[in-house]
Amino acid sequence: MDLFKLIREFYIQQSVNPLSTGQIALWHGLVYQCNQLGWPSEFNMPNRTLETLTGLSRQGIVKSRNALKQSGLIDFQTNGVKATTYSVIDISRKLSTSDSRQPSGQDDDSVSNSRQHSRQPSRQHSLQGSLQPSRQHSSTYTKQDETRLDKTKRQQTTAPVKAAERPAEEPSSSSSSILDICNFWEGNGFGQLSPFTRESLVDWVADMRKAGSPEPEKLVLNALRTAVESNVRNYKYVNGILKNWESKRLLTVAAVEANDSERKTNQPQRRYGNPVRNEKLPVWAQDGYKPKHKKVSEEDRAKLAEQMEQLKALGKKEDSK
């Protein structure tokens, strides 16, 4: 693999189908690592090393490598908790094959020119021999670039038409939908996806489908989003969410959202702070209170006078002692 031709072909494609700065940085980082290892067909590279080389986050690396794979520049295979396996696609072969397919007329001209050069003196042969191949070589490259640009423009104009003709597919348990779940897991702070956790998520998709869910992948993704919103990013919490939905027969995202809205409306509002005590004052302590005057009878007055005399007599006895 020729590094110069590889980079030259990359920027030719970049002029037609531009990539983002993060995707360009990731491609250069992978090419650098592949060159350092001696151009192997496959090599392992952890995300932490790519973060250091490119300055991208883990979520940015996941998005950029998916875009590079769709563009036909790299290929990769995730290995669970281990480092991801990458392979750099040799796009410079297009340049080498196009260089080998030169018109026969140019070959005939080069043969005739070489015969003419052999008949001329040595000085004239050296001057013309140094100028003519460079002109012919530059013209060949410009023609090849024009044909390559024409092909890429045709592909770019025909690709949207084909995509528009395809009907929208419903979600299924295909590898692409499972890949979306895995990418969401690794790109939203859950950590590296282990093989055990991946198999458990795939099993949940199958279980929800058996239970009658028309969109099991969306349910699993919605459970992951709920865990992110609750800031509890682990499989145990996601597993509890899916068990709760399965027991309540919430088999669609719309049913889950309706259940959540109903629960929020029926849930009593929490009051924060110390409660305020409202004490009821007695009648006599209230403003504007007027006591009622009760009329005393003659019998009550006589009893009261008798009690007063008894108290006075007791007071005298105490004083005499």
The 8 nearest C-alpha neighbors of each residue, nearest first, counted from 0:
[[1, 2, 89, 38, 5, 91, 4, 92],
 [0, 2, 4, 3, 5, 91, 89, 6],
 [1, 3, 5, 4, 6, 0, 34, 30],
 [4, 2, 6, 5, 1, 7, 8, 91],
 [5, 3, 7, 1, 91, 6, 2, 8],
 [4, 6, 91, 2, 8, 3, 7, 1],
 [5, 7, 9, 3, 8, 4, 2, 10],
 [8, 6, 4, 9, 10, 5, 3, 11],
 [9, 7, 11, 5, 6, 10, 91, 4],
 [10, 8, 6, 12, 7, 11, 13, 5],
 [11, 9, 13, 12, 7, 8, 14, 6],
 [10, 12, 8, 13, 14, 9, 7, 15],
 [11, 13, 10, 15, 9, 14, 16, 8],
 [12, 14, 17, 10, 16, 11, 15, 9],
 [13, 15, 11, 12, 17, 16, 10, 9],
 [16, 14, 12, 13, 17, 11, 151, 148],
 [17, 15, 13, 12, 14, 18, 151, 155],
 [18, 16, 13, 14, 15, 19, 12, 10],
 [19, 17, 22, 23, 13, 16, 20, 21],
 [18, 20, 22, 21, 23, 17, 63, 24],
 [19, 21, 23, 22, 24, 18, 25, 17],
 [20, 22, 24, 19, 23, 25, 63, 55],
 [21, 23, 63, 25, 19, 24, 20, 18],
 [24, 22, 20, 26, 21, 25, 27, 19],
 [23, 25, 21, 27, 22, 53, 26, 20],
 [24, 26, 28, 22, 23, 27, 53, 21],
 [27, 25, 23, 29, 28, 24, 30, 22],
 [28, 26, 30, 24, 29, 25, 31, 23],
 [27, 29, 25, 31, 26, 30, 24, 52],
 [30, 28, 32, 26, 31, 27, 33, 25],
 [29, 31, 33, 27, 32, 28, 34, 26],
 [30, 32, 28, 34, 29, 33, 27, 35],
 [31, 33, 35, 29, 34, 30, 28, 36],
 [34, 32, 30, 38, 36, 35, 31, 29],
 [35, 33, 31, 38, 37, 36, 32, 30],
 [34, 36, 32, 33, 37, 31, 38, 30],
 [35, 37, 33, 34, 38, 32, 39, 42],
 [38, 36, 34, 35, 39, 33, 32, 0],
 [37, 39, 33, 34, 36, 40, 0, 35],
 [40, 38, 41, 37, 33, 42, 36, 86],
 [39, 41, 86, 38, 42, 87, 85, 33],
 [42, 40, 86, 39, 85, 84, 43, 87],
 [41, 43, 85, 84, 86, 39, 44, 40],
 [44, 42, 84, 83, 82, 85, 45, 41],
 [43, 45, 82, 83, 84, 42, 46, 48],
 [46, 44, 82, 47, 48, 83, 49, 43],
 [45, 47, 49, 48, 50, 44, 57, 82],
 [46, 48, 50, 49, 45, 51, 57, 44],
 [47, 49, 51, 50, 46, 45, 52, 44],
 [50, 48, 52, 46, 51, 47, 53, 45],
 [49, 51, 47, 54, 55, 48, 53, 52],
 [52, 50, 48, 49, 54, 53, 47, 55],
 [53, 51, 49, 50, 54, 28, 48, 25],
 [52, 54, 55, 50, 24, 51, 49, 25],
 [53, 55, 50, 51, 52, 56, 49, 21],
 [56, 54, 50, 53, 59, 60, 57, 21],
 [55, 57, 59, 58, 50, 60, 54, 61],
 [58, 56, 60, 59, 61, 186, 55, 46],
 [57, 59, 186, 61, 56, 60, 62, 185],
 [60, 58, 56, 62, 57, 61, 55, 63],
 [59, 61, 57, 63, 58, 62, 64, 55],
 [60, 62, 58, 59, 64, 63, 65, 57],
 [63, 61, 59, 65, 60, 64, 58, 66],
 [64, 62, 22, 66, 60, 65, 61, 59],
 [63, 65, 67, 66, 61, 62, 60, 68],
 [66, 64, 68, 62, 63, 67, 69, 61],
 [65, 67, 63, 69, 64, 68, 70, 62],
 [68, 66, 64, 70, 69, 72, 65, 73],
 [67, 69, 73, 65, 71, 70, 66, 74],
 [68, 70, 66, 71, 67, 65, 72, 73],
 [69, 71, 67, 68, 72, 66, 73, 65],
 [72, 70, 68, 69, 73, 67, 88, 74],
 [71, 73, 88, 67, 70, 68, 87, 90],
 [74, 72, 87, 68, 88, 86, 71, 67],
 [73, 75, 86, 68, 85, 87, 88, 72],
 [76, 74, 85, 84, 86, 77, 73, 83],
 [75, 77, 84, 83, 78, 85, 74, 86],
 [78, 76, 83, 79, 84, 75, 82, 81],
 [79, 77, 81, 83, 80, 82, 76, 84],
 [80, 78, 193, 194, 81, 192, 77, 191],
 [79, 81, 193, 191, 192, 78, 82, 194],
 [82, 80, 78, 79, 83, 45, 77, 193],
 [81, 83, 45, 44, 43, 78, 84, 80],
 [82, 84, 77, 43, 78, 44, 76, 45],
 [83, 85, 43, 76, 75, 42, 77, 41],
 [86, 84, 75, 42, 41, 74, 43, 83],
 [85, 87, 41, 74, 73, 40, 75, 88],
 [88, 86, 73, 89, 74, 72, 85, 30],
 [89, 87, 73, 72, 90, 86, 74, 71],
 [88, 90, 91, 92, 87, 0, 5, 72],
 [89, 91, 92, 88, 93, 5, 8, 72],
 [92, 90, 5, 94, 93, 89, 4, 8],
 [93, 91, 95, 94, 90, 96, 89, 97],
 [92, 94, 91, 96, 95, 90, 97, 8],
 [93, 95, 97, 91, 92, 96, 98, 8],
 [94, 96, 92, 98, 97, 93, 99, 91],
 [97, 95, 99, 93, 98, 94, 92, 100],
 [96, 98, 94, 100, 99, 95, 93, 143],
 [99, 97, 95, 96, 100, 94, 101, 143],
 [98, 100, 96, 97, 101, 95, 94, 102],
 [101, 99, 97, 98, 96, 102, 103, 95],
 [100, 102, 99, 98, 103, 105, 97, 106],
 [103, 101, 104, 105, 100, 106, 107, 99],
 [102, 104, 106, 105, 107, 101, 108, 100],
 [105, 103, 107, 102, 106, 108, 101, 109],
 [104, 106, 108, 103, 107, 102, 109, 101],
 [107, 105, 103, 109, 104, 108, 110, 102],
 [108, 106, 110, 104, 109, 105, 111, 103],
 [109, 107, 105, 111, 106, 110, 112, 104],
 [108, 110, 112, 106, 107, 111, 113, 105],
 [111, 109, 107, 113, 108, 112, 106, 114],
 [112, 110, 114, 108, 113, 109, 107, 115],
 [111, 113, 109, 115, 114, 110, 108, 116],
 [112, 114, 116, 110, 111, 115, 109, 117],
 [115, 113, 111, 117, 112, 116, 110, 118],
 [114, 116, 112, 118, 117, 113, 111, 119],
 [117, 115, 113, 124, 119, 114, 118, 112],
 [116, 118, 114, 115, 119, 113, 124, 120],
 [119, 117, 115, 116, 114, 120, 124, 113],
 [118, 120, 116, 117, 124, 123, 115, 121],
 [121, 119, 123, 122, 124, 118, 117, 116],
 [120, 122, 124, 123, 125, 119, 117, 116],
 [123, 121, 125, 124, 120, 126, 119, 127],
 [122, 124, 126, 120, 125, 121, 127, 119],
 [125, 123, 121, 116, 122, 127, 126, 128],
 [124, 126, 128, 122, 123, 127, 129, 121],
 [127, 125, 123, 129, 128, 124, 122, 130],
 [126, 128, 130, 129, 124, 125, 131, 123],
 [129, 127, 125, 126, 124, 130, 131, 132],
 [128, 130, 126, 127, 131, 125, 132, 133],
 [131, 129, 127, 133, 128, 132, 134, 126],
 [130, 132, 134, 133, 128, 127, 129, 135],
 [133, 131, 135, 134, 136, 130, 129, 128],
 [132, 134, 136, 131, 135, 130, 137, 129],
 [135, 133, 131, 137, 136, 132, 138, 130],
 [134, 136, 132, 138, 133, 137, 131, 139],
 [135, 137, 133, 139, 134, 138, 132, 140],
 [138, 136, 140, 134, 139, 135, 133, 141],
 [137, 139, 141, 135, 140, 136, 134, 142],
 [140, 138, 136, 142, 137, 141, 135, 143],
 [141, 139, 143, 137, 142, 138, 144, 136],
 [140, 142, 144, 138, 143, 139, 145, 137],
 [143, 141, 145, 139, 144, 140, 138, 146],
 [142, 144, 140, 146, 141, 145, 147, 139],
 [143, 145, 147, 141, 142, 146, 148, 140],
 [146, 144, 142, 148, 147, 143, 149, 141],
 [147, 145, 149, 143, 148, 144, 142, 150],
 [148, 146, 144, 150, 149, 145, 143, 151],
 [147, 149, 145, 151, 150, 146, 144, 152],
 [148, 150, 146, 152, 147, 151, 145, 153],
 [151, 149, 153, 147, 148, 152, 154, 146],
 [150, 152, 154, 148, 153, 149, 155, 147],
 [153, 151, 155, 149, 154, 150, 148, 156],
 [154, 152, 150, 156, 155, 151, 157, 149],
 [153, 155, 151, 157, 152, 156, 158, 150],
 [154, 156, 152, 153, 158, 157, 151, 159],
 [155, 157, 153, 154, 158, 152, 159, 160],
 [158, 156, 154, 160, 155, 159, 153, 161],
 [157, 159, 161, 155, 160, 156, 154, 162],
 [160, 158, 162, 161, 157, 163, 156, 155],
 [161, 159, 163, 157, 162, 158, 164, 156],
 [162, 160, 164, 158, 163, 159, 157, 165],
 [161, 163, 159, 160, 165, 164, 158, 166],
 [162, 164, 160, 161, 165, 159, 166, 158],
 [165, 163, 161, 162, 160, 166, 159, 167],
 [164, 166, 162, 163, 167, 161, 168, 160],
 [167, 165, 168, 164, 163, 162, 169, 161],
 [168, 166, 165, 169, 163, 164, 170, 162],
 [169, 167, 166, 170, 171, 165, 173, 176],
 [168, 170, 171, 167, 214, 213, 166, 172],
 [171, 169, 214, 168, 216, 172, 176, 217],
 [172, 170, 173, 169, 176, 216, 214, 215],
 [171, 173, 176, 177, 174, 216, 170, 204],
 [174, 172, 175, 171, 176, 177, 170, 178],
 [173, 175, 177, 176, 178, 172, 179, 171],
 [176, 174, 178, 173, 177, 179, 172, 171],
 [177, 175, 179, 178, 173, 174, 172, 180],
 [176, 178, 180, 174, 179, 175, 181, 173],
 [177, 179, 175, 181, 176, 180, 174, 182],
 [180, 178, 176, 182, 177, 181, 183, 175],
 [179, 181, 177, 183, 178, 182, 220, 184],
 [182, 180, 178, 184, 183, 179, 177, 185],
 [183, 181, 179, 185, 184, 180, 186, 178],
 [182, 184, 186, 180, 181, 185, 187, 179],
 [185, 183, 181, 182, 189, 186, 187, 180],
 [186, 184, 182, 183, 190, 191, 187, 189],
 [185, 187, 58, 183, 184, 182, 188, 57],
 [188, 186, 184, 185, 189, 183, 58, 227],
 [187, 189, 190, 186, 185, 232, 184, 227],
 [188, 190, 232, 184, 187, 185, 233, 191],
 [191, 189, 188, 185, 192, 184, 187, 186],
 [190, 192, 80, 185, 193, 189, 79, 184],
 [193, 191, 79, 80, 190, 185, 196, 197],
 [192, 194, 79, 80, 196, 195, 197, 191],
 [195, 193, 197, 79, 196, 198, 192, 80],
 [196, 194, 198, 193, 197, 199, 192, 200],
 [197, 195, 199, 193, 198, 194, 200, 192],
 [196, 198, 194, 200, 199, 195, 193, 201],
 [199, 197, 201, 195, 196, 200, 202, 194],
 [198, 200, 196, 202, 197, 201, 195, 203],
 [201, 199, 203, 197, 202, 198, 196, 204],
 [200, 202, 198, 204, 203, 199, 197, 205],
 [203, 201, 199, 205, 200, 204, 206, 198],
 [202, 204, 206, 200, 205, 201, 207, 199],
 [205, 203, 201, 215, 207, 202, 206, 216],
 [204, 206, 202, 208, 203, 207, 209, 201],
 [207, 205, 203, 209, 208, 204, 202, 210],
 [208, 206, 210, 204, 215, 209, 212, 205],
 [207, 209, 212, 205, 211, 210, 206, 215],
 [210, 208, 206, 211, 207, 205, 212, 204],
 [209, 211, 207, 208, 212, 206, 250, 245],
 [212, 210, 208, 209, 213, 207, 250, 206],
 [211, 213, 250, 208, 214, 207, 215, 210],
 [212, 214, 215, 211, 208, 251, 250, 170],
 [213, 215, 212, 217, 216, 170, 251, 218],
 [216, 214, 218, 204, 207, 217, 212, 208],
 [217, 215, 219, 218, 214, 204, 220, 176],
 [218, 216, 220, 215, 219, 214, 221, 252],
 [217, 219, 221, 215, 216, 220, 252, 222],
 [220, 218, 222, 216, 221, 217, 223, 215],
 [219, 221, 217, 223, 222, 218, 180, 216],
 [222, 220, 224, 218, 223, 219, 217, 225],
 [221, 223, 225, 219, 220, 224, 237, 218],
 [222, 224, 220, 226, 221, 225, 237, 227],
 [225, 223, 221, 227, 226, 222, 228, 220],
 [226, 224, 222, 228, 223, 227, 221, 229],
 [225, 227, 229, 223, 231, 224, 228, 232],
 [228, 226, 230, 224, 229, 225, 232, 231],
 [227, 229, 225, 230, 226, 224, 231, 223],
 [228, 230, 226, 227, 231, 225, 232, 224],
 [231, 229, 227, 228, 232, 226, 225, 233],
 [232, 230, 226, 229, 233, 227, 236, 228],
 [231, 233, 189, 226, 230, 227, 188, 234],
 [234, 232, 235, 236, 231, 189, 237, 226],
 [233, 235, 237, 236, 238, 232, 196, 189],
 [236, 234, 238, 237, 233, 239, 232, 240],
 [235, 237, 239, 238, 234, 233, 240, 231],
 [238, 236, 234, 240, 239, 235, 222, 223],
 [237, 239, 235, 241, 236, 240, 234, 242],
 [240, 238, 242, 236, 237, 241, 243, 235],
 [241, 239, 237, 243, 238, 242, 222, 244],
 [240, 242, 244, 238, 243, 239, 245, 237],
 [243, 241, 245, 239, 244, 240, 246, 238],
 [244, 242, 240, 246, 241, 245, 239, 247],
 [245, 243, 249, 241, 247, 242, 246, 248],
 [244, 246, 248, 242, 243, 247, 241, 249],
 [245, 247, 243, 248, 244, 242, 249, 241],
 [246, 248, 244, 245, 249, 243, 242, 250],
 [249, 247, 245, 246, 250, 244, 210, 243],
 [250, 248, 244, 247, 254, 255, 251, 245],
 [249, 251, 212, 248, 254, 211, 252, 245],
 [252, 250, 254, 253, 249, 212, 214, 255],
 [251, 253, 255, 254, 218, 256, 250, 217],
 [252, 254, 256, 251, 255, 257, 258, 250],
 [255, 253, 257, 251, 252, 256, 249, 258],
 [256, 254, 252, 258, 253, 257, 249, 259],
 [255, 257, 259, 253, 258, 254, 260, 252],
 [258, 256, 254, 260, 259, 255, 253, 261],
 [257, 259, 255, 261, 256, 260, 262, 254],
 [260, 258, 256, 262, 257, 261, 255, 263],
 [259, 261, 263, 257, 262, 258, 256, 264],
 [262, 260, 258, 264, 263, 259, 257, 265],
 [261, 263, 259, 265, 260, 264, 266, 258],
 [262, 264, 260, 266, 261, 265, 259, 267],
 [263, 265, 261, 262, 266, 260, 267, 259],
 [266, 264, 262, 263, 261, 267, 260, 268],
 [265, 267, 263, 264, 262, 268, 261, 269],
 [268, 266, 265, 269, 264, 263, 270, 262],
 [267, 269, 266, 270, 265, 264, 263, 271],
 [268, 270, 267, 271, 266, 272, 263, 274],
 [271, 269, 268, 272, 274, 273, 267, 275],
 [270, 272, 269, 273, 274, 268, 275, 267],
 [271, 273, 274, 270, 275, 269, 276, 268],
 [274, 272, 275, 271, 270, 276, 269, 277],
 [273, 275, 276, 272, 271, 270, 277, 269],
 [274, 276, 277, 273, 272, 278, 270, 271],
 [277, 275, 278, 274, 273, 279, 280, 272],
 [276, 278, 275, 279, 280, 274, 273, 281],
 [279, 277, 276, 280, 281, 275, 285, 284],
 [278, 280, 281, 277, 282, 285, 276, 284],
 [281, 279, 284, 278, 282, 285, 283, 277],
 [282, 280, 284, 283, 279, 285, 278, 288],
 [281, 283, 285, 284, 280, 288, 286, 279],
 [282, 284, 281, 285, 288, 290, 289, 286],
 [285, 283, 282, 281, 280, 286, 288, 287],
 [284, 286, 282, 283, 288, 287, 280, 281],
 [285, 287, 288, 284, 283, 282, 289, 280],
 [288, 286, 289, 285, 284, 283, 282, 290],
 [287, 289, 286, 283, 285, 290, 282, 284],
 [288, 290, 287, 291, 283, 286, 292, 282],
 [291, 289, 292, 288, 283, 293, 287, 282],
 [290, 292, 293, 289, 288, 294, 283, 282],
 [293, 291, 290, 294, 289, 295, 288, 296],
 [292, 294, 291, 295, 290, 296, 299, 289],
 [293, 295, 296, 292, 291, 297, 299, 300],
 [296, 294, 299, 293, 297, 300, 298, 292],
 [295, 297, 299, 298, 300, 294, 301, 293],
 [298, 296, 300, 299, 301, 295, 302, 303],
 [297, 299, 301, 300, 296, 302, 295, 303],
 [300, 298, 302, 296, 297, 301, 303, 295],
 [299, 301, 303, 297, 298, 302, 304, 296],
 [302, 300, 298, 304, 303, 299, 305, 297],
 [303, 301, 305, 299, 300, 304, 306, 298],
 [302, 304, 300, 306, 301, 305, 299, 307],
 [305, 303, 307, 301, 306, 302, 300, 308],
 [304, 306, 302, 308, 307, 303, 301, 309],
 [307, 305, 309, 303, 304, 308, 302, 310],
 [306, 308, 304, 310, 305, 309, 303, 311],
 [309, 307, 311, 305, 310, 306, 312, 304],
 [310, 308, 306, 312, 307, 311, 313, 305],
 [309, 311, 307, 313, 308, 312, 314, 306],
 [310, 312, 314, 308, 313, 309, 307, 315],
 [313, 311, 309, 315, 314, 310, 308, 316],
 [312, 314, 310, 316, 311, 315, 309, 317],
 [313, 315, 311, 317, 312, 316, 310, 318],
 [314, 316, 318, 312, 317, 313, 319, 311],
 [317, 315, 319, 313, 318, 314, 312, 320],
 [316, 318, 314, 315, 320, 319, 313, 312],
 [317, 319, 315, 316, 320, 314, 313, 312],
 [320, 318, 316, 317, 315, 314, 313, 312],
 [319, 317, 318, 316, 315, 314, 313, 312]]
